[in-house]
Amino acid sequence: MTESTQFHALDDDARVRDKAPLIHQITNFVVMNFTANVTLALGAQPVMSHAVQELEEMQGFASALVVNIGTLDDVWIESMLRAARVASDKGVPVILDPVGAGATRLRTDVARRILDETKVAVVRGNAGEILAVAGDGGQVRGVDSLAEAQEVVGVARRFAEERGVIVAMTGAVDVVTDGVRTYCIENGHPLMGRVTGTGCGSTVAVASYVGVADVEHRCEAAVSALAVYGRAGEIAAEASRGPGTFVPAFLDALYQAPTVMKGQDFRVFRKE
């Protein structure tokens, strides 16, 4: 990452805290509490609503919509599609988290329906999920061994360009691309993978940053979100003894980001 982009990570963070965007989350039962707390720690406001009767009204208030397919049923699928259609019509950015895409046909098909029938701004997933929704044969288990990193990044770039979306692919190294610009983020810690919901939490972080960004700055806003999120994981790991103490330390680090993080903390590189 260039020096000016490093600086913008905290600028983007400050913008979220100043504007306190409302992030509408139709997400899974497992992570609701955690992702709501991540949203609050970043200075944004969560609303966890999936009732069909209020979806259109909710999009009148929201700065971004998160659609997370982690716990699907027919009612929730309809709510996700309706909310994403309304958000698309109103210009509210839709952030899709295709949890478990590639594990079952249902998950893969629902993720692709959302992409086909609505205007998704960002797809945030791990490499296997991104490969699955891109139609490149991704699987949830053993995904890191399915392709070399360069090949996976190439798939993400093509998918982003073909679909007109930003792809935020998280893992040991995070990758954000809009098909033209591609960034690699090396912040993070292995303990993040030992806590349920940290991947989903990164999605709401991206939504919070993208929700207050100009359209042309959304790619860099997603980079900033993952850089701050990963750096919070590093800070929390230093202060904790394991997963149980990691979670509160992580939320504290997100909350304290303006005072405990500096531009040089972010290991982000522009990829040609």
Backbone as CSV, one residue per row, in Angstrom:
resi,resn,N_x,N_y,N_z,CA_x,CA_y,CA_z,C_x,C_y,C_z
1,MET,0.835,-1.179,0.000,0.000,0.000,0.000,0.881,1.243,0.000
2,THR,0.464,2.274,-0.681,1.212,3.513,-0.671,1.017,4.220,0.657
3,GLU,1.890,5.157,0.930,1.819,5.855,2.214,0.489,6.571,2.386
4,SER,-0.023,7.206,1.307,-1.270,7.950,1.419,-2.442,7.028,1.728
5,THR,-2.440,5.786,1.171,-3.526,4.852,1.446,-3.476,4.370,2.889
6,GLN,-2.283,4.171,3.439,-2.158,3.816,4.849,-2.846,4.864,5.707
7,PHE,-2.608,6.127,5.366,-3.193,7.228,6.130,-4.706,7.183,6.057
8,HIS,-5.229,6.836,4.888,-6.677,6.841,4.699,-7.389,5.770,5.518
9,ALA,-6.706,4.721,5.934,-7.374,3.697,6.742,-7.971,4.318,7.992
10,LEU,-7.218,5.147,8.670,-7.740,5.792,9.874,-8.665,6.947,9.533
11,ASP,-8.474,7.574,8.374,-9.440,8.575,7.922,-10.806,7.930,7.708
12,ASP,-10.798,6.760,7.066,-12.054,6.046,6.836,-12.690,5.627,8.155
13,ASP,-11.863,5.201,9.097,-12.362,4.836,10.420,-13.013,6.036,11.093
14,ALA,-12.376,7.195,10.994,-12.924,8.409,11.608,-14.253,8.794,10.967
15,ARG,-14.376,8.559,9.662,-15.617,8.888,8.965,-16.777,8.040,9.491
16,VAL,-16.516,6.768,9.754,-17.558,5.903,10.321,-17.992,6.425,11.683
17,ARG,-17.033,6.754,12.520,-17.353,7.206,13.879,-18.063,8.551,13.869
18,ASP,-17.748,9.376,12.891,-18.394,10.686,12.794,-19.830,10.571,12.299
19,LYS,-20.063,9.697,11.322,-21.388,9.610,10.699,-22.298,8.579,11.356
20,ALA,-21.736,7.639,12.113,-22.518,6.615,12.820,-23.588,5.992,11.920
21,PRO,-23.190,5.358,10.821,-24.166,4.817,9.876,-24.977,3.663,10.462
22,LEU,-26.222,3.566,10.013,-27.072,2.440,10.398,-26.798,1.278,9.446
23,ILE,-26.409,0.144,10.002,-26.095,-1.035,9.202,-27.172,-2.086,9.442
24,HIS,-28.016,-2.282,8.446,-29.090,-3.275,8.527,-28.498,-4.651,8.242
25,GLN,-28.677,-5.568,9.174,-28.063,-6.890,9.057,-29.126,-7.987,9.087
26,ILE,-29.260,-8.679,7.967,-30.036,-9.916,7.940,-28.994,-11.021,7.984
27,THR,-28.766,-11.534,9.160,-27.611,-12.397,9.370,-28.011,-13.656,10.116
28,ASN,-27.039,-14.484,10.437,-27.384,-15.786,11.005,-27.445,-15.753,12.531
29,PHE,-28.188,-16.704,13.091,-28.414,-16.757,14.536,-27.117,-16.865,15.332
30,VAL,-26.140,-17.553,14.771,-24.917,-17.858,15.509,-24.142,-16.598,15.866
31,VAL,-24.163,-15.600,14.981,-23.245,-14.462,15.126,-23.931,-13.140,15.435
32,MET,-25.238,-13.120,15.583,-25.949,-11.841,15.708,-25.380,-10.947,16.800
33,ASN,-25.199,-11.495,17.988,-24.710,-10.684,19.099,-23.316,-10.140,18.803
34,PHE,-22.454,-11.006,18.279,-21.076,-10.595,18.023,-21.004,-9.517,16.945
35,THR,-21.719,-9.708,15.833,-21.623,-8.723,14.762,-22.271,-7.403,15.156
36,ALA,-23.318,-7.455,15.974,-23.892,-6.206,16.484,-22.871,-5.465,17.335
37,ASN,-22.137,-6.193,18.165,-21.125,-5.562,19.016,-19.943,-5.034,18.210
38,VAL,-19.543,-5.738,17.158,-18.491,-5.226,16.274,-18.938,-3.910,15.643
39,THR,-20.181,-3.875,15.179,-20.722,-2.663,14.564,-20.668,-1.495,15.539
40,LEU,-21.107,-1.731,16.761,-21.094,-0.680,17.779,-19.675,-0.242,18.122
41,ALA,-18.755,-1.193,18.228,-17.373,-0.859,18.578,-16.728,0.031,17.527
42,LEU,-17.155,-0.098,16.285,-16.618,0.726,15.203,-17.282,2.093,15.123
43,GLY,-18.317,2.299,15.926,-19.000,3.582,15.921,-20.217,3.636,15.024
44,ALA,-20.581,2.509,14.413,-21.784,2.433,13.594,-22.941,1.902,14.443
45,GLN,-24.128,1.828,13.838,-25.324,1.395,14.561,-25.906,0.153,13.884
46,PRO,-26.069,-0.943,14.624,-26.646,-2.145,14.026,-28.163,-2.191,14.186
47,VAL,-28.825,-2.756,13.196,-30.220,-3.145,13.364,-30.355,-4.534,12.765
48,MET,-30.882,-5.459,13.565,-30.933,-6.868,13.176,-32.389,-7.224,12.884
49,SER,-32.826,-6.919,11.680,-34.232,-7.086,11.331,-34.365,-7.933,10.075
50,HIS,-35.303,-8.896,10.123,-35.554,-9.705,8.937,-37.045,-9.821,8.618
51,ALA,-37.891,-9.064,9.308,-39.331,-9.117,9.053,-39.639,-8.498,7.691
52,VAL,-40.312,-9.259,6.845,-40.623,-8.789,5.496,-41.419,-7.492,5.543
53,GLN,-42.292,-7.355,6.553,-43.194,-6.212,6.611,-42.486,-4.868,6.775
54,GLU,-41.242,-4.863,7.273,-40.571,-3.586,7.512,-39.310,-3.392,6.670
55,LEU,-39.048,-4.304,5.746,-37.790,-4.244,5.004,-37.670,-2.978,4.167
56,GLU,-38.741,-2.610,3.479,-38.671,-1.416,2.630,-38.463,-0.163,3.465
57,GLU,-39.196,-0.052,4.558,-39.040,1.100,5.443,-37.628,1.166,6.018
58,MET,-37.081,0.016,6.370,-35.747,-0.025,6.968,-34.686,0.493,6.006
59,GLN,-34.849,0.205,4.714,-33.852,0.672,3.747,-33.861,2.185,3.577
60,GLY,-34.931,2.832,4.037,-34.955,4.288,4.023,-34.030,4.902,5.045
61,PHE,-33.655,4.114,6.063,-32.768,4.602,7.125,-31.337,4.102,6.965
62,ALA,-31.170,2.963,6.314,-29.889,2.255,6.344,-28.842,2.901,5.443
63,SER,-27.584,2.822,5.891,-26.448,3.231,5.062,-25.864,2.046,4.308
64,ALA,-26.122,0.839,4.787,-25.677,-0.381,4.106,-26.545,-1.539,4.576
65,LEU,-26.644,-2.557,3.724,-27.375,-3.782,4.049,-26.417,-4.961,3.988
66,VAL,-26.355,-5.720,5.075,-25.579,-6.962,5.105,-26.533,-8.136,4.935
67,VAL,-26.256,-8.986,3.955,-27.023,-10.211,3.739,-26.075,-11.381,3.974
68,ASN,-26.317,-12.108,5.056,-25.457,-13.210,5.490,-26.277,-14.492,5.452
69,ILE,-25.843,-15.479,4.648,-26.674,-16.664,4.398,-26.339,-17.830,5.326
70,GLY,-25.793,-17.546,6.487,-25.315,-18.603,7.376,-26.367,-19.566,7.877
71,THR,-27.583,-19.084,8.167,-28.657,-19.970,8.644,-29.901,-19.704,7.802
72,LEU,-30.050,-20.454,6.742,-31.106,-20.214,5.760,-32.375,-20.993,6.064
73,ASP,-33.508,-20.389,5.728,-34.766,-21.102,5.544,-35.570,-20.300,4.527
74,ASP,-36.752,-20.797,4.153,-37.511,-20.153,3.080,-37.875,-18.712,3.414
75,VAL,-38.266,-18.463,4.663,-38.667,-17.113,5.065,-37.479,-16.164,4.989
76,TRP,-36.343,-16.600,5.500,-35.161,-15.736,5.502,-34.645,-15.500,4.084
77,ILE,-34.734,-16.497,3.227,-34.317,-16.305,1.836,-35.154,-15.216,1.183
78,GLU,-36.471,-15.274,1.388,-37.354,-14.256,0.819,-37.041,-12.881,1.393
79,SER,-36.787,-12.808,2.696,-36.443,-11.526,3.320,-35.154,-10.959,2.734
80,MET,-34.155,-11.812,2.564,-32.878,-11.356,2.011,-33.046,-10.817,0.597
81,LEU,-33.776,-11.550,-0.230,-33.963,-11.117,-1.610,-34.753,-9.820,-1.681
82,ARG,-35.815,-9.727,-0.897,-36.625,-8.503,-0.916,-35.835,-7.302,-0.430
83,ALA,-35.143,-7.476,0.681,-34.359,-6.369,1.232,-33.287,-5.930,0.251
84,ALA,-32.611,-6.883,-0.368,-31.541,-6.544,-1.309,-32.089,-5.857,-2.551
85,ARG,-33.280,-6.250,-2.997,-33.890,-5.575,-4.147,-34.223,-4.128,-3.809
86,VAL,-34.833,-3.919,-2.637,-35.190,-2.559,-2.219,-33.939,-1.710,-2.040
87,ALA,-32.930,-2.274,-1.376,-31.674,-1.542,-1.177,-31.059,-1.167,-2.522
88,SER,-31.084,-2.090,-3.465,-30.535,-1.813,-4.795,-31.265,-0.652,-5.452
89,ASP,-32.586,-0.646,-5.338,-33.389,0.426,-5.934,-33.106,1.772,-5.283
90,LYS,-32.803,1.765,-3.991,-32.576,3.004,-3.251,-31.110,3.441,-3.255
91,GLY,-30.237,2.654,-3.849,-28.824,3.007,-3.872,-28.087,2.699,-2.588
92,VAL,-28.675,1.855,-1.738,-28.011,1.430,-0.502,-27.078,0.268,-0.838
93,PRO,-25.789,0.351,-0.501,-24.876,-0.744,-0.855,-25.235,-2.049,-0.157
94,VAL,-25.270,-3.120,-0.924,-25.561,-4.460,-0.414,-24.245,-5.208,-0.272
95,ILE,-23.994,-5.729,0.926,-22.785,-6.504,1.189,-23.215,-7.940,1.433
96,LEU,-22.805,-8.833,0.556,-23.194,-10.242,0.618,-22.103,-11.061,1.285
97,ASP,-22.491,-11.840,2.286,-21.591,-12.798,2.929,-22.115,-14.195,2.616
98,PRO,-21.532,-14.886,1.627,-22.050,-16.188,1.191,-21.539,-17.327,2.068
99,VAL,-21.906,-17.297,3.342,-21.382,-18.265,4.313,-21.653,-19.698,3.852
100,GLY,-20.613,-20.480,3.733,-20.764,-21.890,3.397,-21.098,-22.176,1.954
101,ALA,-21.057,-21.157,1.087,-21.276,-21.428,-0.337,-20.255,-22.460,-0.795
102,GLY,-20.723,-23.424,-1.549,-19.864,-24.529,-1.954,-20.045,-25.761,-1.088
103,ALA,-20.596,-25.574,0.125,-20.831,-26.719,1.007,-22.090,-27.468,0.599
104,THR,-23.147,-26.705,0.240,-24.394,-27.311,-0.214,-24.903,-26.542,-1.422
105,ARG,-25.735,-27.204,-2.206,-26.314,-26.558,-3.384,-27.202,-25.390,-2.971
106,LEU,-27.953,-25.547,-1.859,-28.830,-24.475,-1.409,-28.049,-23.185,-1.191
107,ARG,-26.966,-23.258,-0.443,-26.192,-22.055,-0.129,-25.610,-21.418,-1.395
108,THR,-25.069,-22.250,-2.255,-24.489,-21.719,-3.488,-25.557,-21.081,-4.357
109,ASP,-26.700,-21.745,-4.493,-27.775,-21.224,-5.338,-28.343,-19.921,-4.793
110,VAL,-28.527,-19.832,-3.469,-29.069,-18.604,-2.878,-28.098,-17.445,-3.074
111,ALA,-26.818,-17.692,-2.850,-25.825,-16.632,-3.053,-25.848,-16.138,-4.496
112,ARG,-25.952,-17.057,-5.429,-25.971,-16.658,-6.841,-27.270,-15.949,-7.208
113,ARG,-28.380,-16.360,-6.602,-29.647,-15.652,-6.846,-29.552,-14.207,-6.397
114,ILE,-28.988,-13.992,-5.225,-28.840,-12.623,-4.724,-27.982,-11.807,-5.685
115,LEU,-26.903,-12.404,-6.182,-26.048,-11.711,-7.146,-26.777,-11.446,-8.460
116,ASP,-27.584,-12.392,-8.909,-28.277,-12.260,-10.188,-29.434,-11.274,-10.125
117,GLU,-30.148,-11.247,-9.001,-31.410,-10.518,-8.930,-31.310,-9.162,-8.245
118,THR,-30.160,-8.830,-7.681,-29.999,-7.550,-6.992,-28.650,-6.941,-7.384
119,LYS,-28.419,-5.725,-6.918,-27.150,-5.051,-7.221,-26.262,-5.111,-5.986
120,VAL,-25.433,-6.119,-5.922,-24.517,-6.299,-4.791,-23.304,-5.393,-4.982
121,ALA,-22.912,-4.704,-3.908,-21.734,-3.831,-3.966,-20.462,-4.587,-3.616
122,VAL,-20.539,-5.434,-2.569,-19.360,-6.150,-2.075,-19.743,-7.592,-1.760
123,VAL,-18.888,-8.523,-2.150,-18.997,-9.914,-1.699,-17.817,-10.176,-0.776
124,ARG,-18.105,-10.525,0.488,-17.040,-10.812,1.452,-17.129,-12.268,1.847
125,GLY,-16.079,-13.020,1.562,-16.070,-14.424,1.934,-14.659,-14.958,1.975
126,ASN,-14.519,-16.222,2.391,-13.199,-16.843,2.316,-12.969,-17.343,0.890
127,ALA,-11.787,-17.873,0.634,-11.441,-18.257,-0.733,-12.400,-19.304,-1.290
128,GLY,-12.769,-20.298,-0.475,-13.668,-21.341,-0.940,-15.037,-20.806,-1.309
129,GLU,-15.555,-19.880,-0.496,-16.862,-19.284,-0.773,-16.822,-18.442,-2.041
130,ILE,-15.748,-17.671,-2.209,-15.624,-16.852,-3.415,-15.521,-17.735,-4.655
131,LEU,-14.713,-18.789,-4.585,-14.599,-19.709,-5.714,-15.946,-20.345,-6.043
132,ALA,-16.723,-20.673,-5.013,-18.019,-21.322,-5.231,-18.999,-20.394,-5.938
133,VAL,-19.132,-19.155,-5.454,-20.099,-18.250,-6.085,-19.615,-17.798,-7.457
134,ALA,-18.296,-17.841,-7.663,-17.751,-17.489,-8.976,-17.858,-18.642,-9.965
135,GLY,-18.271,-19.825,-9.465,-18.408,-20.980,-10.335,-17.110,-21.678,-10.637
136,ASP,-16.120,-21.534,-9.721,-14.815,-22.141,-9.951,-14.553,-23.354,-9.076
137,GLY,-15.624,-23.985,-8.607,-15.455,-25.267,-7.928,-14.935,-25.188,-6.521
138,GLY,-15.195,-24.071,-5.824,-14.729,-23.969,-4.446,-15.458,-24.918,-3.519
139,GLN,-14.807,-25.336,-2.460,-15.396,-26.158,-1.422,-15.004,-25.561,-0.088
140,VAL,-15.879,-25.730,0.915,-15.596,-25.150,2.211,-14.419,-25.841,2.870
141,ARG,-14.392,-27.159,2.848,-13.318,-27.884,3.528,-12.083,-27.963,2.633
142,GLY,-10.934,-27.711,3.236,-9.685,-27.840,2.500,-9.473,-26.810,1.419
143,VAL,-10.161,-25.665,1.555,-10.130,-24.692,0.474,-8.737,-24.148,0.231
144,ASP,-7.942,-24.018,1.266,-6.617,-23.427,1.101,-5.707,-24.287,0.235
145,SER,-6.046,-25.553,0.066,-5.217,-26.425,-0.760,-5.762,-26.579,-2.175
146,LEU,-6.856,-25.935,-2.493,-7.478,-26.132,-3.798,-6.767,-25.378,-4.913
147,ALA,-6.113,-24.297,-4.599,-5.479,-23.493,-5.638,-4.361,-22.683,-5.039
148,GLU,-3.395,-22.364,-5.863,-2.339,-21.471,-5.410,-2.936,-20.081,-5.208
149,ALA,-2.293,-19.300,-4.338,-2.809,-17.971,-4.011,-2.994,-17.118,-5.258
150,GLN,-2.053,-17.170,-6.180,-2.146,-16.349,-7.386,-3.372,-16.713,-8.211
151,GLU,-3.660,-17.998,-8.297,-4.811,-18.447,-9.078,-6.108,-17.972,-8.444
152,VAL,-6.194,-18.059,-7.123,-7.396,-17.630,-6.418,-7.603,-16.132,-6.592
153,VAL,-6.532,-15.358,-6.487,-6.631,-13.912,-6.689,-7.094,-13.618,-8.110
154,GLY,-6.605,-14.387,-9.069,-7.038,-14.208,-10.448,-8.526,-14.458,-10.619
155,VAL,-9.044,-15.482,-9.959,-10.483,-15.760,-9.999,-11.255,-14.606,-9.382
156,ALA,-10.788,-14.109,-8.240,-11.458,-12.994,-7.571,-11.491,-11.764,-8.466
157,ARG,-10.388,-11.477,-9.135,-10.335,-10.321,-10.038,-11.335,-10.465,-11.180
158,ARG,-11.343,-11.632,-11.815,-12.255,-11.845,-12.941,-13.702,-11.772,-12.490
159,PHE,-13.982,-12.380,-11.352,-15.336,-12.363,-10.804,-15.776,-10.932,-10.522
160,ALA,-14.898,-10.138,-9.898,-15.219,-8.742,-9.589,-15.507,-7.957,-10.862
161,GLU,-14.678,-8.152,-11.868,-14.847,-7.410,-13.121,-16.112,-7.830,-13.850
162,GLU,-16.363,-9.128,-13.918,-17.529,-9.628,-14.647,-18.834,-9.242,-13.969
163,ARG,-18.842,-9.262,-12.639,-20.065,-8.992,-11.888,-20.233,-7.522,-11.523
164,GLY,-19.175,-6.734,-11.663,-19.251,-5.333,-11.266,-19.360,-5.165,-9.769
165,VAL,-18.663,-6.034,-9.023,-18.695,-5.985,-7.559,-17.277,-5.814,-7.029
166,ILE,-17.184,-5.489,-5.757,-15.920,-5.542,-5.035,-15.872,-6.883,-4.326
167,VAL,-14.775,-7.588,-4.457,-14.581,-8.854,-3.757,-13.622,-8.618,-2.601
168,ALA,-14.060,-8.959,-1.396,-13.211,-8.900,-0.203,-13.029,-10.331,0.275
169,MET,-11.897,-10.911,-0.038,-11.628,-12.324,0.246,-10.675,-12.412,1.434
170,THR,-11.162,-12.998,2.522,-10.383,-13.012,3.755,-9.759,-14.373,4.004
171,GLY,-8.599,-14.339,4.661,-7.850,-15.544,4.985,-6.571,-15.149,5.685
172,ALA,-5.537,-15.957,5.561,-4.250,-15.610,6.157,-3.760,-14.274,5.623
173,VAL,-3.992,-14.038,4.340,-3.807,-12.728,3.718,-5.138,-12.354,3.085
174,ASP,-5.648,-11.179,3.409,-6.901,-10.713,2.829,-6.627,-10.077,1.469
175,VAL,-7.574,-10.222,0.555,-7.460,-9.628,-0.776,-8.735,-8.851,-1.063
176,VAL,-8.582,-7.622,-1.533,-9.723,-6.807,-1.943,-9.480,-6.365,-3.378
177,THR,-10.464,-6.581,-4.243,-10.313,-6.191,-5.640,-11.643,-5.775,-6.234
178,ASP,-11.579,-4.809,-7.152,-12.757,-4.470,-7.946,-12.566,-4.902,-9.396
179,GLY,-11.539,-5.724,-9.625,-11.221,-6.183,-10.964,-10.146,-5.359,-11.636
180,VAL,-9.969,-4.137,-11.151,-8.926,-3.244,-11.673,-7.870,-3.003,-10.609
181,ARG,-8.326,-2.560,-9.446,-7.427,-2.347,-8.306,-7.470,-3.580,-7.410
182,THR,-6.305,-4.025,-6.982,-6.222,-5.194,-6.102,-5.254,-4.898,-4.969
183,TYR,-5.702,-5.171,-3.740,-4.890,-4.927,-2.548,-4.780,-6.205,-1.729
184,CYS,-3.625,-6.410,-1.118,-3.410,-7.509,-0.187,-3.165,-6.935,1.200
185,ILE,-3.868,-7.470,2.197,-3.763,-6.998,3.580,-3.206,-8.129,4.423
186,GLU,-2.106,-7.873,5.100,-1.437,-8.917,5.880,-1.677,-8.792,7.375
187,ASN,-2.552,-7.880,7.792,-2.878,-7.775,9.215,-3.802,-8.906,9.630
188,GLY,-3.717,-9.294,10.911,-4.572,-10.343,11.450,-3.783,-11.267,12.356
189,HIS,-4.493,-12.209,12.984,-3.849,-13.146,13.909,-4.608,-14.470,13.884
190,PRO,-3.900,-15.612,14.040,-4.572,-16.918,14.014,-5.692,-17.074,15.037
191,LEU,-5.633,-16.371,16.169,-6.707,-16.487,17.161,-8.050,-16.040,16.602
192,MET,-8.031,-15.201,15.590,-9.291,-14.756,14.993,-10.068,-15.934,14.424
193,GLY,-9.357,-16.958,13.974,-10.004,-18.144,13.437,-10.489,-19.119,14.484
194,ARG,-10.214,-18.829,15.755,-10.636,-19.693,16.860,-11.892,-19.175,17.539
195,VAL,-12.483,-18.138,16.984,-13.683,-17.537,17.562,-14.779,-17.519,16.503
196,THR,-15.939,-18.072,16.838,-17.057,-18.049,15.908,-17.477,-16.618,15.618
197,GLY,-17.616,-16.295,14.347,-18.176,-15.006,13.971,-17.184,-13.959,13.527
198,THR,-15.882,-14.231,13.627,-14.941,-13.177,13.236,-14.990,-12.909,11.731
199,GLY,-15.249,-13.936,10.933,-15.419,-13.701,9.502,-16.643,-12.851,9.228
200,CYS,-17.746,-13.203,9.856,-18.974,-12.422,9.701,-18.791,-11.007,10.245
201,GLY,-17.986,-10.887,11.298,-17.688,-9.563,11.837,-16.933,-8.707,10.844
202,SER,-16.044,-9.324,10.067,-15.324,-8.545,9.058,-16.282,-8.027,7.991
203,THR,-17.350,-8.772,7.732,-18.350,-8.320,6.763,-19.040,-7.057,7.239
204,VAL,-19.421,-6.997,8.514,-20.096,-5.793,9.002,-19.120,-4.635,9.124
205,ALA,-17.844,-4.928,9.351,-16.839,-3.859,9.322,-16.766,-3.258,7.923
206,VAL,-16.700,-4.119,6.915,-16.689,-3.642,5.533,-17.946,-2.832,5.240
207,ALA,-19.099,-3.325,5.683,-20.355,-2.607,5.454,-20.336,-1.229,6.104
208,SER,-19.797,-1.138,7.311,-19.753,0.140,8.022,-18.904,1.154,7.269
209,TYR,-17.765,0.718,6.756,-16.863,1.625,6.032,-17.413,1.968,4.649
210,VAL,-17.913,0.959,3.938,-18.451,1.189,2.601,-19.707,2.049,2.671
211,GLY,-20.473,1.894,3.741,-21.723,2.632,3.880,-21.563,4.135,3.956
212,VAL,-20.376,4.611,4.324,-20.147,6.062,4.408,-19.176,6.545,3.333
213,ALA,-18.799,5.679,2.411,-17.826,6.038,1.372,-18.533,6.443,0.085
214,ASP,-17.893,7.339,-0.669,-18.351,7.617,-2.021,-18.189,6.354,-2.865
215,VAL,-19.002,6.232,-3.907,-18.983,5.019,-4.723,-17.580,4.721,-5.241
216,GLU,-16.874,5.757,-5.702,-15.544,5.534,-6.280,-14.493,5.170,-5.231
217,HIS,-14.819,5.365,-3.951,-13.863,5.064,-2.878,-14.216,3.764,-2.149
218,ARG,-15.222,3.048,-2.602,-15.676,1.865,-1.864,-14.618,0.768,-1.797
219,CYS,-13.856,0.592,-2.848,-12.824,-0.450,-2.832,-11.803,-0.159,-1.737
220,GLU,-11.307,1.082,-1.690,-10.336,1.442,-0.660,-10.956,1.429,0.727
221,ALA,-12.246,1.756,0.826,-12.921,1.697,2.124,-12.954,0.265,2.651
222,ALA,-13.197,-0.690,1.757,-13.176,-2.102,2.166,-11.783,-2.516,2.617
223,VAL,-10.754,-2.019,1.933,-9.372,-2.291,2.345,-9.131,-1.746,3.745
224,SER,-9.534,-0.505,3.966,-9.340,0.116,5.278,-10.041,-0.677,6.370
225,ALA,-11.257,-1.131,6.085,-12.016,-1.896,7.075,-11.271,-3.160,7.483
226,LEU,-10.766,-3.901,6.504,-10.073,-5.152,6.820,-8.723,-4.902,7.471
227,ALA,-8.073,-3.800,7.121,-6.794,-3.472,7.756,-6.994,-3.152,9.233
228,VAL,-7.981,-2.317,9.535,-8.271,-1.973,10.932,-8.738,-3.214,11.690
229,TYR,-9.588,-4.014,11.064,-10.116,-5.224,11.693,-8.985,-6.203,12.005
230,GLY,-8.094,-6.404,11.041,-6.967,-7.307,11.266,-6.007,-6.795,12.318
231,ARG,-5.757,-5.490,12.297,-4.873,-4.914,13.308,-5.487,-5.058,14.696
232,ALA,-6.793,-4.914,14.812,-7.456,-5.121,16.104,-7.231,-6.545,16.594
233,GLY,-7.231,-7.510,15.674,-6.951,-8.892,16.047,-5.554,-9.064,16.598
234,GLU,-4.587,-8.377,16.010,-3.206,-8.450,16.498,-3.084,-7.859,17.898
235,ILE,-3.706,-6.707,18.094,-3.657,-6.045,19.403,-4.324,-6.916,20.461
236,ALA,-5.482,-7.487,20.111,-6.217,-8.326,21.061,-5.428,-9.578,21.420
237,ALA,-4.751,-10.160,20.445,-3.972,-11.378,20.705,-2.861,-11.121,21.713
238,GLU,-2.263,-9.948,21.651,-1.197,-9.603,22.596,-1.729,-9.472,24.021
239,ALA,-3.003,-9.115,24.145,-3.578,-8.842,25.463,-4.366,-10.012,26.032
240,SER,-4.475,-11.124,25.287,-5.342,-12.221,25.719,-4.554,-13.503,25.932
241,ARG,-5.206,-14.464,26.581,-4.586,-15.753,26.876,-5.153,-16.877,26.010
242,GLY,-6.178,-16.582,25.251,-6.826,-17.580,24.416,-8.133,-17.028,23.888
243,PRO,-8.959,-17.854,23.232,-10.193,-17.364,22.622,-11.140,-16.675,23.595
244,GLY,-11.224,-17.187,24.833,-12.164,-16.626,25.800,-11.863,-15.196,26.180
245,THR,-10.593,-14.874,26.318,-10.212,-13.497,26.647,-9.965,-12.665,25.393
246,PHE,-9.868,-13.334,24.244,-9.628,-12.612,22.993,-10.813,-11.739,22.605
247,VAL,-12.029,-12.264,22.747,-13.208,-11.548,22.245,-13.365,-10.171,22.887
248,PRO,-13.381,-10.045,24.219,-13.502,-8.698,24.786,-12.326,-7.800,24.424
249,ALA,-11.118,-8.374,24.357,-9.950,-7.570,23.977,-10.070,-7.091,22.531
250,PHE,-10.645,-7.918,21.684,-10.834,-7.557,20.281,-11.834,-6.412,20.136
251,LEU,-12.956,-6.510,20.830,-13.941,-5.428,20.784,-13.348,-4.134,21.330
252,ASP,-12.555,-4.249,22.394,-11.887,-3.063,22.938,-10.947,-2.444,21.907
253,ALA,-10.194,-3.287,21.205,-9.241,-2.772,20.212,-9.959,-2.070,19.065
254,LEU,-11.086,-2.618,18.625,-11.871,-1.944,17.593,-12.370,-0.593,18.095
255,TYR,-12.873,-0.585,19.298,-13.407,0.645,19.892,-12.319,1.706,20.043
256,GLN,-11.113,1.271,20.392,-10.007,2.190,20.660,-9.131,2.446,19.434
257,ALA,-9.551,1.991,18.270,-8.715,2.096,17.066,-8.131,3.490,16.836
258,PRO,-8.893,4.564,17.015,-8.314,5.887,16.739,-7.116,6.232,17.615
259,THR,-7.023,5.630,18.793,-5.930,5.979,19.707,-4.832,4.923,19.772
260,VAL,-5.136,3.677,19.420,-4.127,2.612,19.563,-3.525,2.171,18.228
261,MET,-4.017,2.718,17.117,-3.487,2.340,15.802,-2.851,3.535,15.114
262,LYS,-1.823,3.247,14.313,-1.148,4.265,13.517,-1.064,3.775,12.070
263,GLY,-0.876,4.711,11.151,-0.841,4.356,9.739,0.162,3.281,9.400
264,GLN,1.318,3.309,10.065,2.364,2.333,9.748,2.055,0.934,10.270
265,ASP,0.988,0.796,11.063,0.603,-0.526,11.565,-0.010,-1.407,10.480
266,PHE,-0.470,-0.789,9.396,-1.243,-1.524,8.400,-0.333,-2.049,7.297
267,ARG,-0.290,-3.373,7.178,0.551,-4.021,6.175,-0.303,-4.334,4.939
268,VAL,-0.433,-3.335,4.110,-1.298,-3.429,2.935,-0.487,-3.069,1.698
269,PHE,-0.668,-3.853,0.639,0.140,-3.670,-0.562,-0.752,-3.672,-1.796
270,ARG,-0.491,-2.764,-2.683,-1.193,-2.731,-3.972,-0.593,-3.799,-4.880
271,LYS,-1.442,-4.627,-5.450,-0.975,-5.735,-6.304,-1.230,-5.385,-7.762
272,GLU,-0.211,-5.509,-8.560,-0.345,-5.197,-9.997,-0.882,-6.410,-10.750
